Amino acid sequence: MTGLLVHSDHFWHNTQMKKAVILFDPHCPICQQIKNLLILMGFKKNIRFVSVYDQKVYQKYPELNFWECRKVVHLLSPTGSVFKGEGIITYLLDSSKGISRYAILYKNPLAKTFFKLSYIVLSDLRDKLSKECPTCQV
């Protein structure tokens, strides 16, 4: 793994975040595909994607741990809340005006279990791929 990279300097000049931030690994093919899917679904207007290697993230949010952010996806909301793992799915659904009206469907215990299991499967796949990839080993 190479040293920590610094990306998206323009984002951190603003003291007030207007968009949520998803920390993602630009070297991970799964992260890239999910990022592309979220952009395709129209979330780009509400979310900024920032590399997990951006040092400024950890300066602005000292409670974040680089190694944990590498293993589990994190979302930083404009209000300062930190969501991680499958909790991001509910955040994204709540922030989507077209989908949020169906909250009763995705906030029930069965849906939450489905999100958790889906996230576990994706996370396990990412772990497996990262062990086989020399540039993205966690």
N, C-alpha and C positions, 0 to 999 in steps of 0.2 A: 504494500500500500504506500502510495506517495504521501508526502506531507500534507498538512491541512491547506486547503485552497481558500482564497477569499473571492467571493462572488457577490454580485448585485449590490455594489456600493450605493447606487442611487436610492435604493429602498430605505436604507438605514439613516439617511439624512433627515427624514421626517420623524419628528418625535411622536406624532399622533398617527397610529396605524388606521387606515381607512379600510383595508382589506385584511382578511384572515391570511395567515402565512402557513403553508404546508412545507415542512422540512422534508426533503426527499434526497435520495442518493442518485446523482446523475450517472453513476457508473453501473447502476443496477437496472437490468432490462425490465424487470417487473415494475419497478418504480417508474421508469420511463413510460411504460405502457399505461399504467394507471393515471399518470399525469396527463398523457395524451387523451385518454378517455374522459377525464374530468374537463379538459379544455373543450373537447368535442361536445360534451353535454352542456356547455355554456357556463361552467363555474369560474372561468377565468375572470369574469367581471367582478367576482366577489373574493377571489383567492389569488394570492401571489405565491408562486413556487420559488423556494429558496433552497440552495444546496445545503445539505447537512454539514458540509465542510466550511461554511461561511463562519469565520471566527466572530463576526459582529453579532451573530445570534446569541452566542454564549456570553458576550460582554453585556448585551442588553437584557438577557434573561439568565442570570448567574445560577438560578436553580436548575437549569437544564444541564444534563450530562451528555457530552458528545457520544460516548459509547452506548448509552441508552437510546439516544436519538438515532444512532446507526442501526440498532436492532429493532426499534419500534417506531413507526411513523408518528410524528407529532404535528399538531395544529395549534397555532397561536392565534387566539381570537383578537379582534380589535379592542375588546374590553380588557384584555390581559389574561384571560383564562387560557389554560393549557389543556388540550385534549390529546389523548393518545390511543393508539390501537383502534379497536372497533368503535370507540366513542366518537371518532371522527365521522363515521358513517351517519350517525344520528345528527351530529352538528350540520353536516352537509345537507341532509334532508330537511332539517329545520330551516336552514338558510335559503332554501330554494322555494320561491313563492308558489310555483306550480305544484310542488310535491308536498309542501308543509300542510296543506289542507287534508292530507291523508294520514296525519300523525297518528290517529287511532290505530291504523294498520301497522305502522312500523315501530310504534312504541310499546306494543304488547309484549309480554314475556317470550312468546314463541319467536317473534321477529328478532328480539334482542339475542336470543339463543342462536338463531340463524346467522346474524351478523358476527357474533363471537366465533362461531365455527368457521364461517367463511374467512374471517381474518386469520384464524389459526392455520387454516390450509394455505393461504397465501404466504403467511409468515414462514411456515415450514418449507414451502417451495423456494422462497427467497433464500432461506438458510442453506438449503441444498445447493442451489445455483451458486451462491457466494463461495461455498467451499470448493467448487470446481473452477471458479474464475480467479485468476491470479491478481486482477486489479480490484476486485471487490470483496476480498475476504474480510469477514466481520471479526 
